[in-house]
Amino acid sequence: MSEETKCQCCQEEVTEEELLLRVDKVLEKYREKPGALIPVLQTTQAIMGYLPKSALKKIALGLGKSYSEVAGVVGFYSFFSTVPRGKHLVRVCLGTACYVRGGTAVLEALKKELGIDVGETTPDKLFTLEVARCFGACGLAPVLTVDDDVHHRVKSRKVGEILARYRENQHEKTKEIEGGISL
């Protein structure tokens, strides 16, 4: 279980055991607080990048809850993920307005551009593709988000340009790190 991963908060290489030790500190902080489950899950996902079974078991034990209760909350909220996600989360709205105005064409263009299907992550771990039912921006349809950035009135032919911005930003950050410049 000593699989190496990158800590999502600082991008350093750490083992799962080291990340779970950080989760222990979160549990210490929240253990006696009512309604702690969701904040603990959010913080744990921020630390680990997702919520592996080992973290869910630790949280259940640490908060005195059943595993099924913790897993049920994780399964209910789309914010939580039990599989590793890419650095950028791309979500396409397929609510009624977005669907009617070309959301499915945007989704197909994303799938083609990224080479993955919904729920998958690109091999370079840069993008994860998901579908949402409504962003509440129906007048701006079709809409897609990349992390917290909202892109509206998206045309399928513009998907490559949108993704290129995030690829370029990642490339620039990598060059800075490799060049010894601290961020």
QUIMOMO-V777993 format. One record per backbone hydrogen bond with DSSP energy under -0.5 kcal/mol. CO is the residue of the C=O (numbers start at 0). NH is the residue of the N-H. E is the energy in kcal/mol with one decimal. If there is no record, write none. Layout:
# QUIMOMO-V777993
co=CO nh=NH e=E
co=CO nh=NH e=E
This chain:
# QUIMOMO-V777993
co=2 nh=15 e=-1.1
co=4 nh=6 e=-0.5
co=4 nh=13 e=-3.0
co=6 nh=10 e=-2.9
co=11 nh=6 e=-2.8
co=13 nh=4 e=-2.8
co=14 nh=18 e=-1.9
co=15 nh=19 e=-2.5
co=16 nh=20 e=-1.5
co=17 nh=21 e=-1.2
co=18 nh=22 e=-1.6
co=19 nh=23 e=-1.8
co=20 nh=24 e=-1.2
co=21 nh=25 e=-1.5
co=22 nh=26 e=-2.7
co=23 nh=27 e=-2.2
co=24 nh=28 e=-1.7
co=25 nh=29 e=-1.9
co=26 nh=30 e=-2.2
co=29 nh=32 e=-2.1
co=32 nh=35 e=-0.9
co=34 nh=38 e=-0.6
co=35 nh=39 e=-2.5
co=36 nh=40 e=-2.6
co=37 nh=41 e=-2.8
co=38 nh=42 e=-2.5
co=39 nh=43 e=-2.6
co=40 nh=44 e=-2.5
co=41 nh=45 e=-2.0
co=42 nh=46 e=-2.0
co=43 nh=47 e=-2.9
co=44 nh=48 e=-2.7
co=46 nh=7 e=-1.5
co=49 nh=51 e=-0.6
co=51 nh=54 e=-0.7
co=51 nh=55 e=-2.0
co=52 nh=56 e=-2.5
co=53 nh=57 e=-1.9
co=54 nh=58 e=-2.6
co=55 nh=59 e=-2.5
co=56 nh=60 e=-2.5
co=57 nh=61 e=-2.8
co=58 nh=62 e=-2.2
co=59 nh=63 e=-0.6
co=59 nh=64 e=-2.6
co=60 nh=63 e=-0.7
co=65 nh=69 e=-2.0
co=66 nh=70 e=-3.1
co=67 nh=71 e=-2.0
co=68 nh=72 e=-1.9
co=69 nh=73 e=-2.1
co=70 nh=74 e=-2.5
co=71 nh=75 e=-1.6
co=72 nh=76 e=-1.9
co=75 nh=77 e=-0.5
co=76 nh=79 e=-1.2
co=80 nh=50 e=-3.1
co=87 nh=89 e=-0.7
co=87 nh=127 e=-2.2
co=88 nh=90 e=-0.6
co=88 nh=146 e=-2.9
co=89 nh=129 e=-2.8
co=90 nh=144 e=-2.7
co=91 nh=131 e=-2.8
co=94 nh=98 e=-3.1
co=95 nh=99 e=-2.7
co=96 nh=100 e=-2.0
co=97 nh=102 e=-3.2
co=98 nh=101 e=-1.2
co=101 nh=105 e=-1.9
co=102 nh=106 e=-2.5
co=103 nh=107 e=-2.5
co=104 nh=108 e=-2.2
co=105 nh=109 e=-2.3
co=106 nh=110 e=-2.7
co=107 nh=111 e=-2.2
co=108 nh=112 e=-2.8
co=109 nh=113 e=-2.9
co=110 nh=114 e=-1.7
co=110 nh=115 e=-0.9
co=116 nh=119 e=-2.0
co=119 nh=128 e=-2.1
co=121 nh=124 e=-2.5
co=124 nh=86 e=-2.1
co=125 nh=87 e=-2.8
co=126 nh=121 e=-2.8
co=127 nh=89 e=-3.2
co=128 nh=118 e=-3.7
co=129 nh=91 e=-2.0
co=131 nh=93 e=-2.8
co=136 nh=139 e=-2.2
co=137 nh=140 e=-1.4
co=139 nh=152 e=-3.0
co=141 nh=153 e=-2.2
co=142 nh=92 e=-2.4
co=143 nh=150 e=-3.2
co=144 nh=90 e=-2.6
co=145 nh=148 e=-2.4
co=148 nh=145 e=-2.2
co=148 nh=150 e=-0.5
co=149 nh=151 e=-0.5
co=150 nh=143 e=-2.4
co=154 nh=157 e=-2.2
co=155 nh=158 e=-1.1
co=157 nh=161 e=-2.1
co=158 nh=162 e=-2.5
co=159 nh=163 e=-2.1
co=160 nh=164 e=-1.3
co=161 nh=164 e=-0.6
co=161 nh=165 e=-0.9
co=162 nh=166 e=-2.2
co=163 nh=167 e=-3.0
co=164 nh=168 e=-2.2
co=165 nh=169 e=-2.0
co=166 nh=170 e=-2.5
co=167 nh=171 e=-2.7
co=168 nh=172 e=-2.1
co=169 nh=173 e=-2.4
co=170 nh=174 e=-2.3
co=171 nh=175 e=-2.1
co=172 nh=176 e=-2.4
co=173 nh=177 e=-2.9
co=174 nh=178 e=-1.9
co=175 nh=180 e=-2.3
co=176 nh=179 e=-1.5
co=179 nh=181 e=-0.5
